[in-house]
Amino acid sequence: MKFAALFFLLLAAPSNTRATTAQSLANRVHIDGRIEEYEPDEWVLDLMTQPAEAVDDSRWGAADDIHRVAITWDNTYLYVAAEARNSSSSLLSFVQFGSGGLSDLNIPGAFRRLVTFDTFAPNIVALARLGTSPDVLGVGAARSLATIDEETAPRAFTRFSDRPGAFEMAIPWDMVTPRRDALSFLFAITGDEGSGVGDAAPDPARLLDVSRYEQARLDRVLTIVVDANGDGTPDTGVSPRTIARVDTTLLANPATHVSLGLRPDRRTFAPGDGESLSFSVTSSTTTSNPVFLTCRVFSISGKLIRLIYEDDERIPGETDSRDMWDGRDRSGSVVEGGVYIIHLNWGAARGSTDGNDKAAVAVVR
């Protein structure tokens, strides 16, 4: 069987590449769950790419295995397609175009999986389950991505009895705003809710576990620069296969390299007399990538007293911010005298933590 699959893919492999992205692909690409219309140079991951997406390399066996991935675009849509065997599992497709996406799939509902990410935070997640139409989440806060209706982002999944199934989706460019210099993609075979990953494309650096209920950390993504000339529109007349790259550093989490500091203007204040405590958040790093800040106040015993802000999006180094605590708790009452801890954490995605700082202050009554 492996030889037969290898022979088939060798026949299907492109002998050369052509420019296929165009102003419109509406006459060629149809979102119907059949993917024969994709040109050879639109298959960006398969047996012949580097690195290769091998057939029959799933830790769950050949019946649940990603075979190849196609990506292309026109002026209206970004098209994503995958071919995979999916006997008793689900196919997840991830797309990142900006900051603020998911850091893991520890989210409520049908998308919940034992999956975390090292190098990106997807903004769009598509779930193709056996025997059902694909569902898509995307564009929103990381823990509450909204469901995208099928009219906005057409998609289809077809399971064949005699050959691998096919998933495809059309994502309107209006949703992919603002676009990063590089879009990133990742695909995974998963089980039911709360399961891990049997196969991923690109393959992760860490070997996936055979067990269906072990945590999977996915640390490699496929990246494609769709606007190389920087004119704000996707390039046409290019070969996706030629420009696609698997890179673990290009989209490295920007917040892991950001150093923020929490600096109170003073160490004691008297909120009962109408005083407030000002503090600044400063950065030793300048980056165009936003990070998401959460600031809380705790008692010396560790009890949460007040949430100052949560997942506040800021650009490190662009403008040092000045924040304030009025010395009141969550109910609005002035706190008792004593020592309190102002705790700041930040991350590249909403709900994530890549760094933190804290400062002790005293309330006097």
C-alpha positions as CSV (number, residue, x, y, z in Angstrom):
1,M,0.0,0.0,0.0
2,K,2.8,2.4,0.8
3,F,4.4,1.7,-2.6
4,A,1.1,2.3,-4.4
5,A,0.6,5.6,-2.6
6,L,4.2,6.6,-3.3
7,F,3.7,5.8,-7.0
8,F,0.5,7.8,-7.2
9,L,2.1,10.8,-5.6
10,L,5.1,10.6,-7.8
11,L,2.8,10.7,-10.8
12,A,0.9,13.6,-9.3
13,A,4.1,15.6,-8.4
14,P,4.7,18.6,-10.6
15,S,7.6,18.4,-13.0
16,N,7.7,22.2,-13.0
17,T,5.9,25.1,-11.4
18,R,3.6,27.7,-13.0
19,A,2.2,30.9,-11.8
20,T,-1.4,30.2,-10.9
21,T,-2.6,32.9,-8.5
22,A,-4.8,35.4,-10.5
23,Q,-7.2,38.2,-10.2
24,S,-10.0,35.7,-10.2
25,L,-10.1,31.9,-9.8
26,A,-13.9,31.7,-9.7
27,N,-14.1,29.8,-13.0
28,R,-11.6,27.1,-11.8
29,V,-11.8,26.7,-8.0
30,H,-15.2,25.5,-6.7
31,I,-15.8,24.9,-3.0
32,D,-17.5,21.5,-3.3
33,G,-15.3,19.1,-1.4
34,R,-13.6,17.9,-4.6
35,I,-10.1,19.2,-5.1
36,E,-9.0,18.0,-8.6
37,E,-9.0,21.5,-9.9
38,Y,-6.0,22.6,-7.9
39,E,-2.9,23.0,-10.0
40,P,0.4,21.1,-9.2
41,D,2.1,24.3,-8.0
42,E,-0.7,25.0,-5.5
43,W,0.1,21.8,-3.6
44,V,2.5,23.4,-1.0
45,L,2.9,20.3,1.2
46,D,3.2,16.8,-0.3
47,L,5.6,13.9,-0.7
48,M,7.9,15.9,-3.0
49,T,8.1,19.2,-1.0
50,Q,10.9,20.0,1.5
51,P,10.1,19.1,4.1
52,A,7.9,16.3,2.8
53,E,4.5,15.5,4.0
54,A,4.8,11.8,4.0
55,V,2.0,9.4,3.4
56,D,1.2,6.9,6.2
57,D,3.2,8.8,8.9
58,S,0.3,9.3,11.3
59,R,0.9,8.0,14.8
60,W,-2.7,6.8,14.7
61,G,-2.2,4.8,11.5
62,A,-2.7,5.2,7.8
63,A,-6.5,5.5,8.2
64,D,-6.1,8.9,9.9
65,D,-3.4,10.7,8.0
66,I,-2.8,14.0,6.1
67,H,-1.6,13.4,2.6
68,R,-1.2,16.9,1.1
69,V,-2.1,20.5,1.4
70,A,-3.0,23.1,-1.3
71,I,-3.1,26.9,-0.9
72,T,-3.8,29.5,-3.5
73,W,-5.6,32.9,-3.9
74,D,-7.2,35.5,-6.1
75,N,-8.2,39.1,-5.3
76,T,-11.3,37.9,-3.4
77,Y,-10.5,34.7,-1.6
78,L,-7.7,32.8,0.1
79,Y,-8.3,29.2,-0.8
80,V,-7.1,26.4,1.6
81,A,-7.5,22.7,0.8
82,A,-6.3,19.4,2.3
83,E,-6.4,15.8,1.3
84,A,-6.5,13.3,4.2
85,R,-7.8,9.9,5.3
86,N,-10.2,10.5,8.2
87,S,-11.8,7.2,9.2
88,S,-12.8,8.0,12.8
89,S,-11.3,11.5,13.4
90,S,-11.5,15.2,12.6
91,L,-9.4,17.5,10.4
92,L,-8.4,20.8,11.9
93,S,-7.1,23.6,9.7
94,F,-5.5,26.7,11.2
95,V,-4.7,30.1,9.7
96,Q,-2.9,33.0,11.3
97,F,-2.9,36.5,9.8
98,G,-2.3,38.7,12.9
99,S,-1.9,38.9,16.6
100,G,-4.5,38.0,19.2
101,G,-5.4,34.5,18.1
102,L,-5.5,31.2,20.1
103,S,-2.6,30.0,22.1
104,D,-4.2,26.6,22.6
105,L,-7.5,24.8,22.1
106,N,-8.4,24.7,25.7
107,I,-11.7,26.3,24.8
108,P,-15.3,25.2,25.5
109,G,-17.3,23.5,22.8
110,A,-16.7,21.2,19.8
111,F,-13.3,22.7,19.1
112,R,-11.7,21.7,22.4
113,R,-8.6,19.6,21.9
114,L,-5.4,18.8,23.7
115,V,-3.4,21.1,21.5
116,T,-1.0,24.0,22.2
117,F,1.1,26.0,19.9
118,D,4.7,27.2,20.1
119,T,5.2,29.5,17.1
120,F,1.8,31.0,16.2
121,A,-1.6,31.9,17.5
122,P,-4.3,31.1,14.8
123,N,-7.0,33.5,14.1
124,I,-9.2,31.1,12.1
125,V,-9.8,27.4,13.0
126,A,-11.8,25.1,10.7
127,L,-13.1,21.7,12.0
128,A,-14.1,19.1,9.5
129,R,-15.7,16.2,11.4
130,L,-16.6,12.8,10.0
131,G,-20.0,12.9,8.3
132,T,-20.7,16.6,9.0
133,S,-20.1,19.9,7.2
134,P,-17.1,21.9,8.5
135,D,-17.5,24.4,11.2
136,V,-15.3,27.5,11.3
137,L,-14.3,29.8,14.2
138,G,-12.4,33.0,13.7
139,V,-11.7,36.7,14.1
140,G,-12.3,37.7,17.7
141,A,-11.0,37.4,21.2
142,A,-8.9,34.3,21.7
143,R,-11.2,32.6,24.1
144,S,-14.4,33.6,22.3
145,L,-13.8,33.3,18.6
146,A,-17.1,33.8,16.7
147,T,-18.6,31.2,14.4
148,I,-18.3,32.2,10.8
149,D,-21.3,31.5,8.6
150,E,-20.9,29.5,5.4
151,E,-21.9,32.3,3.2
152,T,-19.1,34.4,4.4
153,A,-16.4,31.7,4.3
154,P,-17.6,28.8,2.0
155,R,-16.2,25.4,2.9
156,A,-16.9,21.7,2.1
157,F,-15.6,18.3,3.2
158,T,-16.1,15.1,1.3
159,R,-15.3,11.6,2.5
160,F,-14.7,9.1,-0.2
161,S,-14.7,5.3,0.4
162,D,-12.0,4.5,-2.1
163,R,-9.5,7.4,-1.6
164,P,-8.6,10.1,0.8
165,G,-11.2,12.7,1.7
166,A,-11.0,16.3,0.7
167,F,-11.5,19.6,2.7
168,E,-11.5,23.0,1.2
169,M,-12.4,26.5,2.3
170,A,-12.5,30.0,0.8
171,I,-11.6,32.8,3.2
172,P,-12.5,36.3,2.1
173,W,-9.6,38.8,2.2
174,D,-11.9,41.2,4.0
175,M,-11.5,38.9,7.0
176,V,-7.8,38.7,6.8
177,T,-7.1,42.3,8.0
178,P,-4.6,43.5,8.8
179,R,-2.5,40.9,7.0
180,R,0.9,40.0,8.3
181,D,3.9,40.0,6.0
182,A,3.6,36.2,6.2
183,L,0.4,34.2,6.6
184,S,0.8,30.9,8.5
185,F,-1.0,27.6,8.2
186,L,-1.1,24.3,10.1
187,F,-3.2,21.2,9.8
188,A,-3.9,18.4,12.2
189,I,-5.8,15.1,12.5
190,T,-7.5,15.0,15.9
191,G,-10.1,12.7,17.5
192,D,-13.2,13.8,19.4
193,E,-13.4,16.6,21.9
194,G,-10.5,16.5,24.4
195,S,-8.3,14.4,22.2
196,G,-4.7,15.1,20.9
197,V,-3.2,14.8,17.5
198,G,-2.3,11.8,15.3
199,D,-0.7,13.7,12.4
200,A,0.2,17.3,11.7
201,A,1.3,19.2,8.6
202,P,3.9,20.5,8.7
203,D,5.2,17.7,11.1
204,P,6.1,19.1,14.5
205,A,9.6,18.9,15.8
206,R,8.4,16.8,18.8
207,L,7.2,13.3,18.1
208,L,3.4,13.1,18.5
209,D,2.1,10.6,21.1
210,V,0.4,7.4,20.0
211,S,-2.3,7.9,22.7
212,R,-5.4,9.8,21.5
213,Y,-5.6,11.7,24.8
214,E,-2.1,13.1,25.3
215,Q,-1.3,16.8,25.0
216,A,0.2,17.7,21.6
217,R,2.5,20.7,21.1
218,L,2.6,21.9,17.5
219,D,5.7,24.0,16.8
220,R,6.1,24.2,13.0
221,V,4.0,26.1,10.6
222,L,3.8,26.8,6.9
223,T,4.4,30.4,5.9
224,I,3.6,32.2,2.7
225,V,4.2,35.9,1.9
226,V,1.2,36.9,-0.2
227,D,2.0,40.6,-0.6
228,A,5.7,40.7,-1.4
229,N,5.5,44.0,-3.2
230,G,3.8,45.6,-0.2
231,D,1.0,47.3,-2.2
232,G,-1.7,46.0,0.2
233,T,-3.2,43.5,-2.1
234,P,-2.4,39.8,-2.6
235,D,0.2,39.2,-5.4
236,T,-1.0,37.5,-8.6
237,G,1.0,35.6,-11.1
238,V,3.1,33.7,-8.5
239,S,3.5,30.0,-7.6
240,P,2.4,29.3,-4.0
241,R,4.5,26.1,-4.0
242,T,7.6,28.1,-4.9
243,I,7.3,30.7,-2.1
244,A,5.9,28.5,0.7
245,R,8.3,27.9,3.6
246,V,8.3,25.8,6.7
247,D,10.0,28.0,9.3
248,T,10.0,27.7,13.1
249,T,11.5,31.1,13.7
250,L,9.8,33.5,11.3
251,L,6.6,33.6,13.3
252,A,8.2,33.1,16.7
253,N,6.1,34.4,19.5
254,P,7.0,38.1,19.7
255,A,6.1,38.5,23.3
256,T,8.8,36.0,24.4
257,H,11.3,38.7,23.4
258,V,9.5,41.6,25.0
259,S,10.6,42.9,28.4
260,L,8.1,45.1,30.2
261,G,8.5,46.8,33.6
262,L,5.9,47.8,36.2
263,R,6.9,51.0,38.0
264,P,4.7,52.6,40.7
265,D,5.1,56.3,41.2
266,R,5.3,55.8,44.9
267,R,5.1,52.9,47.4
268,T,2.5,54.2,49.8
269,F,-0.9,56.0,49.4
270,A,-4.1,56.6,51.3
271,P,-7.2,55.9,49.2
272,G,-9.4,56.7,52.2
273,D,-8.2,60.3,51.8
274,G,-8.9,60.3,48.0
275,E,-5.4,59.4,46.9
276,S,-4.8,57.0,44.0
277,L,-1.7,55.1,43.0
278,S,-0.3,55.8,39.5
279,F,2.1,53.3,37.9
280,S,3.7,53.1,34.5
281,V,4.3,50.2,32.1
282,T,7.6,50.7,30.3
283,S,9.3,48.6,27.7
284,S,13.0,48.0,26.8
285,T,11.9,46.5,23.5
286,T,10.5,48.2,20.4
287,T,8.4,46.1,18.2
288,S,5.5,46.5,15.8
289,N,3.8,43.4,17.1
290,P,1.1,44.0,19.8
291,V,1.1,42.2,23.1
292,F,-1.9,41.8,25.4
293,L,-1.5,43.0,29.0
294,T,-3.5,42.0,32.1
295,C,-3.1,43.8,35.4
296,R,-4.4,42.6,38.8
297,V,-4.1,43.5,42.4
298,F,-3.6,40.8,45.0
299,S,-3.5,40.9,48.8
300,I,-0.2,39.7,50.5
301,S,-1.9,36.4,51.1
302,G,-2.6,36.0,47.3
303,K,-6.4,36.9,47.3
304,L,-7.5,38.7,44.1
305,I,-8.6,42.2,45.1
306,R,-9.1,44.0,41.8
307,L,-8.8,43.4,38.0
308,I,-7.4,46.7,36.6
309,Y,-7.6,45.5,33.0
310,E,-7.5,42.3,31.0
311,D,-6.0,41.6,27.6
312,D,-5.4,45.2,26.9
313,E,-3.7,45.4,23.5
314,R,-0.6,47.6,23.3
315,I,2.5,48.1,21.2
316,P,5.6,47.8,23.4
317,G,8.0,50.7,23.1
318,E,5.6,52.8,21.1
319,T,4.2,54.7,24.0
320,D,4.9,54.0,27.7
321,S,1.6,53.9,29.4
322,R,0.5,55.3,32.8
323,D,-2.2,53.4,34.7
324,M,-3.9,53.8,38.0
325,W,-5.4,51.9,41.0
326,D,-7.8,53.9,43.2
327,G,-7.3,51.6,46.2
328,R,-10.7,50.0,45.9
329,D,-11.6,46.3,45.6
330,R,-14.0,44.7,43.1
331,S,-17.1,45.9,45.0
332,G,-15.9,49.5,45.0
333,S,-15.0,49.6,48.7
334,V,-11.7,51.1,49.9
335,V,-9.4,48.3,50.9
336,E,-8.0,47.8,54.4
337,G,-4.5,49.1,55.2
338,G,-1.7,46.7,54.4
339,V,0.6,45.6,51.6
340,Y,-0.8,44.7,48.2
341,I,0.8,43.3,45.0
342,I,0.2,44.8,41.6
343,H,0.8,42.0,39.1
344,L,1.3,42.5,35.4
345,N,1.5,39.8,32.8
346,W,1.7,39.9,29.0
347,G,1.5,37.6,26.0
348,A,1.3,37.5,22.2
349,A,-2.3,36.1,22.3
350,R,-5.2,37.0,24.4
351,G,-5.3,34.9,27.5
352,S,-1.6,33.8,27.2
353,T,1.3,34.6,29.4
354,D,4.9,35.0,28.1
355,G,6.2,37.4,30.8
356,N,5.3,39.1,34.0
357,D,6.4,41.7,36.5
358,K,5.1,42.8,39.9
359,A,5.4,45.5,42.5
360,A,4.5,45.8,46.2
361,V,2.7,48.9,47.5
362,A,1.3,49.8,50.9
363,V,-2.1,51.2,51.7
364,V,-2.3,53.4,54.8
365,R,-5.6,54.2,56.6
